[in-house]
């Protein structure tokens, strides 16, 4: 718990002066709270009862003047108290929100630095809930717990002293119910804390289900899974609401039990106090003050325990954020930079092995050397490890064993951002954002000029399509590019890679969603783009790799062949077999056309 508290408090130092000002406000609020009953005492005892005022200086005042002063003081106290409460809320909530902003910044940045291995395991909806809802609990933990606790302690100390001076016997009667209050509050708070943690977990599951369902809407509708998905959502929603109902019920029971105990203490004070008034040892005004303070005495005690329960619920939420922040980056960053003229483009894999699950390698002992400017086609059956091999180059993952070299240097020695700036990628499936066409193309080069973006679109063969859109390059493409066809989305990502203008290109089946005519046009543009650049093409259509300088054939995570198209076709190996099988299927398909 100590380490957790230190970690939370580490977000406070930038706001030390503001927090000090907030504590001054708390002290002033507490002082005004203790002054609230005194005008009533003056009215009851001095104005109506004829007793001398509690302080000597207004002793010569008339009853009318004393009544007017007491009423004015009552209004001023409440007005000042209201203004201070507003000011204190503004101050503390402002600090809390800035702390939440810093925590969100830390978490969001950390998530972007974690590898794809982490993100392949994590649930997106759960991460969204941690970034949005769980981080907000830091404000509740510090601002809604720290300051109420300080206020409650200040009031408790001040009112306890005043009540003892007024009538120590009544004070003992009032405190007599506190042990029972402590026991009930402590027992119920532990239960509330547990249920509050369960509520957050259930709400996180609702986020996860909704996010997953929205992201796979096309598949859901294609396979008519709407009813099943609706039932799945309703199941987690009902569980979340049931947990919320349990929490609400416990909180209601808590409030009712505490109120009954407080009522017992109040009844005891009223009974004893009324007897003292009838005996003449206590004035009615003093009894009124005492009863007013009694509510203020029980209130801080109740508030402190409620604050404790709230703090435990908020602690569970903030701990969920810290749990993610504590996940160490499995991709350590370095400081090495590339020359200003950028990388030469020499790439090598040296005895590389890698897999996504320990004990189940996807690549085994891969060794490959690519010279600057070479065009390399990586082919093989599905699951052979083609995309995995190239994902090690930008360090989406690091190999278990072996090294990936760029310009003769282990990729792990480069600064991660500097390494990835040397690489442009067209990934599969094509990734398009809910933004304008302009912003989608410029995603990897945000400072690009409009003419550069248009040139990249022309080279990718999508300029004419863009000009036909309602707002041209400013047209929004919708969530996941729903307003574009698969081919158009792919050409958009090709334009993005062209604009990146990096010395190394990775093209993951860049023409898979295109018809033959468009594919030919795109390949012409890519030919110009690939000139002088080290290019890797993951290809399933083997007819598109004829012009590659090097063809690498993967099978079961190993390189089984490599060479030019002509040399590989001259031997009865894996590539020749795959090529003849594929082209034979294509010729047979053409013969069956009407």
N, C-alpha and C positions, 0 to 999 in steps of 0.2 A: 504493500500500500504506500510505503514511504517513497519508493521509486516512482510510482504513478503520480503522487502528489508533486514531487519535484519536477517531473516532466510537464505536468499541467501548469505549474507556477512559472516554468521557463518561458511561457508565452506572455507573462505579465510585465517584465522589466521595461519594455518600450513605453509603457503607459503609467510609469510610477507617479508622475506628478498629477495626472488625471485621477488616479486611484486615491492619492492623498486628498485631493479636493473632494472626491466622493465620500471618503471617510469623515471629513469635516461635515459634510451635508448630513451624514447618518447621525453624528453626534447632535447636530442642531435639531434634526427630526425627533430624536429621543427626548431632548430637553423640552420641546414643544408638546410632545405626547404626555410628559409628566405634568405640564402646566395646565392641560385641558380641563381637569375637574375644578381647579381653584376658583375661577369666577363663579361657579355654582355654589361653592362653599361660602363665598363672600355674600352672595345674594341670600342664601338660606339663613346663615348664622348672623351676619352683620346687618343686612338690609331688613330682613323679615324678623329675625330673632333679637335684634338689638344688642348683640354681643360686639365687642370691639373688633376691628379688623385684625387679621392675623399678623399684619405688619404695622408698625407704629406710625408711619408717615401719613396714611390717609385718615388718621383718627379724628381730625377736625372737620371732616367732610360731612355734608348732609346726606340723609338717606337717598335722596333723589340723585345727587352727584355720584354717590357710591354705586347706585344701581346702574346709572348711565356708564360709568367707567367699567363696571364689571361686564355689562353687555358688549361694550366696545372691545374690551379685552378678549371676550369670547370670540367675537367675529374676527379680530386681528389674528388671534392664535390659529383659528381654523384656516384663515386665508393664507397666512404664512406657511402653515403646515402643508396645505395643498400645493402651494408654489414650490416648496422645497421637495415634495414628493415627485412632482413633475420634473424638476431639474435633476433630481437624483436618478430617476428612471432614464432620462435622456442621457445622462453622463455614463451610467453603468451599462446600459444597453449599447451605447455607442462603442464603448471599450470592448464589450462582449462580441459585437459584430466584427470589429477589426481583428479580434483574436480568431474568430471563426474563419474569416477571410484568409488569415495566415495559415491556419491548419488545413483549410481546403487547398490552398496553394501548395503546401508541402505534400499532401496526399496525392493531388492530381499530378504534380510533377513527378512524384515517385512512381506512380502507376505507369507513366510514360517511359520511365527508365527501366522498368522491369521487363524481362525478356518475353518473347512470345510463348515460351514454355509455361510461364506463370499464367498468362492470359488464356492459354488453351485449357487450363484447369479451372480457372475462376469463372463464376457466373456473372455475366454482365449486369443483370438486374441487382444482384447483391452489391456489386461495386458502386453502382449508381446510388443505391440507398446509403452506402457508407459515405460517399462524397457529399451528398445533399443533406440527409437527415441526421446521420450519426455525428458528423462534424458540428452540426448546430447544437448538439448537446453540450459542447464546451462552453457556450454562452450560459446555458442553464446551470452547468456545474460551477462556474465561477461567479457570474453576476447574479443569478437567481438563488444561489445557495450561500455564497460567501457573505454578501452584504446583508441578506436577511438574518443570517446567523449573528453577524456583528451587531445589527440593530437589536435583535432579541436579547443578546447578552447585556448590551448597554441598558436596555429598558429593565431587564430583570434585576440588574445590580442597583440601578437608581431607585426603582419603585420598592425594592426590598428594603432599602435603607429608610425611605420615607415612611413606609408602612410600619416598620418596627418603631419609629419615633412616634407615630400617631397612636398605635395601640399594639404592644407586642403580643398580647394574648390573642387578639384577633388574627394577627399575622401567623401565629402558630396553628390556629384553627385552619386558616387558609392553606397553609403548607401541609396540613395533615393528609390531604388527598393526593399529594404529589407522588408518593411511592406507588400507589395504585395506577396513577396516570403514567408513570415511567414504565411499569410492567406491561400495561396494555399497549401503549404506543410502540414499545420496543418489539413486542411479539408480532403485532400487526405489520409493522414496518418491514420486518424481515420477509414476511409473506408477500407484501406489496412489491418489494424489490425483486423477488424471484419472478412474480407474474409480469412485472414491467419489462424485465429482460426477455421473457417469452413473447410478449407483445411485439417487441422490436424484431425478434427473429421471424415471427409470423409475417409482419409487414414487409420485411426484406424478401421473403419468399413470394409474396404477391408481386412485388416489383420484378423479381426474376421471371416469373411466369408471364407477366404482361410483356416484358421486353422480348422474351423469346418468341411469344406468339405474334407480336407485331412484326418482328424481323423475318418471320417465315410465313407471312400471310398468303403469298402466292402459292406456296406448296400446300398450305392448309386448304385453300379453296380448290386447288387442282385435284387433291385427293379426297375432297368432301369430308374433311375432318373438323368442320365447324362445331358440330355438336360435341364431339369428344374434347376439343380444346375449351369449349364453353364450360363443360363439366369440370375439367381440370382447374380452370380459373375459379369456378364457384367453390370447389373443395377448399382451395387455399384461402379464398376470401372468407368463407364461413369459419375456418379455423382462426383466421386473424380477428374477425369480429367477435368470435366466442372468447378469445383471449382478452380482447378489449372489454367485453362485458364482465369477465371475471375481475379485471382490474378495477372497473368502475364500481362493481359491487363491493369489493374489499375497501375501496376508498370511502364509499358511503357508510359501510359498517364502522370503519375507523372513525369517521366524523361523528357518527351517532354515539358510539361508546364514549369517545372523548367528551362530547357535549354532556352526556349523562353524569360523568365523573365531575366535570366542572360545575354542573348544576348542584351536585351534592356538596361540593366545597362552598359554593355561593350560598346555598341554603343554610349551611352551618354558620357562615359568617353573618348572614342576615339575622339568624336566630340569636346568636351571642351578642351581636352589635345592637339589636333592638332592645335586648335586656339591659345593656349598658346605658342606652339612651334613656330608658325608663327609670334607671337608677340614678341618672344625672351625671354619670361619670364620662359620658361621651355626647358630643353635640350631634344634631341631625346632619349638619353640613359635613362634619368629619366622617360620619358614617357613609354619606353619599360619596365623598372622595375615596373612602376605603373600598366601597363596592366598585367604583369606577376603576380604581387601581387593581382590584381583584381580577377583573376581566383582562386588564393589561398584564397582570402577572401570569395568569394561565395562558394567555395568548402567546407570549414569547416561549414558554415551555413547549406548548403545542407546536409553535413555529419551528423551534429547533429540531424537534423530532421529525416533523414533516420535511424540513430541509434535509435532514439526514436520509430519509427515504428517497426524496427527490435526487439527492446527490448520488445515492447508490444506483438508481436507474440511469442517471446521466453518466455515471462512471462506467457502467456496462457498455453504453453506446460509444463513449470516447475510447474505451479500451479496444473496441472493434476497429477503430481507426488506427490506433497504435499497433495493433496486431499486423495490419498491412504495412505500416511504416517500418516495422521490425523485420519484414522479409528482406533479407539481404539480396542485393543485386547479384545475379549469377553471371552478369556481363560486366566485369570491372572495366572502368574507363581508364585510358592512359592519356598522355600529353603530347605524343608525337604528332607532328603536322606534316602534311604533304608540301612539296615545293610550291611556290606561287604559280608556277606553270602547270600545276595539277599533276596527277599520276601519269606514268608512262603507259600503264595498262598491262603490265606483266603479272600474271596470276598463276599460282601453283597450289596444289593440294599435295601434301606429303604424308603418306600412310595414315589417312584420316579415317577414323571410325566415329560413328555417332548414331544415336537413337533417341526416341522421345520417352521411352520407358526403359529403365535400367534392366539389363539382361535380354533386351530385344533390339539388337542393332538394326538400323536401317541402311547404314553404310559401313562397309568393312574393308579396311586397308586400301582406301582409294588413293592413288597417286596419279597426278595429272599436271602437266606443265603447258601453259598457254603463253605464247609470245605476244608482245604488244601489237595491237591492230589485227589480230587473228579473229576470224569468224568461226565460232565453234558451235556445232549442233549437238545437243545432248538428246539421245533417243533411247527408247527401251519400252517394255511393256508397262502397263499401269502398276504402280507400287514398286517400281524398280529403284526409286530414290532420286529421280531427276530434280524435282523441285527442292528436295532436301539438300542435295549437293550444292545447289546455287544459293540456298538460303544461308549457308555458312559464310559466303563471301561478304555480304553486308553485316555479318554478325547478328542475324536474328537469333542465332544459336551459336554456341562455341562447341567445337568437336570434343569428344571424350578423350581421344588420343590423336596425336599427329598435329600438323599445323596447316593453316591456310595463309599463304604468303601473297602480298601485294607489293610489287616492285622489289621483291627480295626480302621484305620485312614481314614478320609475323603480324597478321591483322590485329592481334590483341594489343600490339604496342602503339597503335594509332589512337588518337582521340576519336571516339565513336562517331560523333557528328561529322568530323573531317573525313572519315572513311566513307560514310554514306553519301557525302556530297560528291564523291567521285563516281557514284553509281546511279544510273537511271534505270527504272524498272517498269515493265508492263506486266502486271501480275494477273493471275487467273484465280477467280473470276475478276472481271474488270470492276474496279472500285470507283464509284461515282458518288459525290456528296450532294446533299440537298442545298445547292448553291447555284449561282449563275454559271453559264457555260464558261465565261471568262475566268471566273475564280477556280473552276475545276481544272482548266488547262494550266493556270498559273499557280496551282497548288504547290509545286516544288520550286517555283521561281517567282515569289510574290512581287518582286519589283520589276517584272517584265513589262515592256511597253506593249500597247495594243497591236502595233504592226508586227511585233515579234510573235505574239499569240496567234495572229491571223496567218502568218507564215507557217507556223507549226501546224495549224489546222489544215492549211492547204496541203502540206506535205503528207499529213495523215489521211487526206481524202475526205475530210468532214466539213470543209469550209462551206460548200454549197448547201449542205443540210442545215448548217447553223444559220445561214442567211435567210432560210425559209421559215425559221422559228419566229413567233410573234415579236419578240424583242431582240432578235439576233443574238449577239454574244452576251447580252444582258438577260437572256431568258433563263428562268429557273428550271432546273431539270427534275425536281421532285425528289422525294425520299428514295435513296438507292437508284436514282436515275429512272424512275418509273415512266417518265414521259419519252424515253429513248428506247430504241430497239437494242438488242444485245450487240449487234454489229456496230451501231452508233456509239454505244458506251465503250466498246473496245477501241474504236478509232479515237474517241476522246482521250482515253488513257495513253494511246500511242502519241497523240499530240502533246500530252503532258510530258512524256519521256523525251520527245524531240526538243521541247523547249528547255528541258533540264540541261542539255548539251554537256553531258558528262563523258569522261574518257572511257568509261566501262558501261556497257548496256547489258541488261538481262531482259530477254523477251520470253515470257512464259506463254507459249502457243499464241502469238500475237494475232494470228489470222483465223483462229478456230471458229469464230462466230460470223465469218464473212463468206459471201458467195464468191465464186471463182473469179468473176470479173472484177469485183472490188478488191479481192485478194491480190490480183495481179497489179492493180494500181497502188495498193499499199506497199507491196514488195518493192516496187520501183522507188517509192519514197524512202523506204527503209534502206535500200541499197545505197542511196546517197547519204543517208544518215550514218550508216555503219562504216563508211569509208574512213579509214584511219583510226577507228575505235575498236577496242577489244569487245567483241559481242558474243554473248551466249544466247542461243536459241533453244528452248525446250520445244521439241516438235513431235507431234503424233502423225502428222501428214508427212511421210517420208519423202514424198515428191518435192517438198519445199526445201530440202537440205542439199540439193545437188551442188549449189555454189559455195557451200561451206568449206573453209580451209581445212577444218578438222571435224570429223564426226566421231563422237564418243558414244559407245553403246553400253548401257548399264543393264545389268540383270541381277536381281537379288542383292542389290547394294554393292555390287562389284563391277569394275570396268572389265568387260569381256572382250571388247574390240575397240580399236581406234585407228583412224586413218582417213584418207579422202574418199569421196564417193566411188571413184573408179577403182581404187585399190580394194575397198571392202566388197565391191560387187564381183571382183575377180576370184574371190575365195568363197567356198561354200560355208560361210559363217552365219552368225546370228543376224547381222544386218541384212545380208543378201536374202536370207530366208524371210525376214519380216517384210522386206521391200517387195519381194515377189508375191507374198501372200496378200499384202495390202493392195498392190496395183492389180493383182488378179481379181480381187473382189470388186474393185472399181470398174474394171473392164466388163466383168460379168453383169454388174448393175446396169452399165450402159447398154448391153445387149438386150436386156429385158425391157428397156423403155419402149413404149408404143411408137 
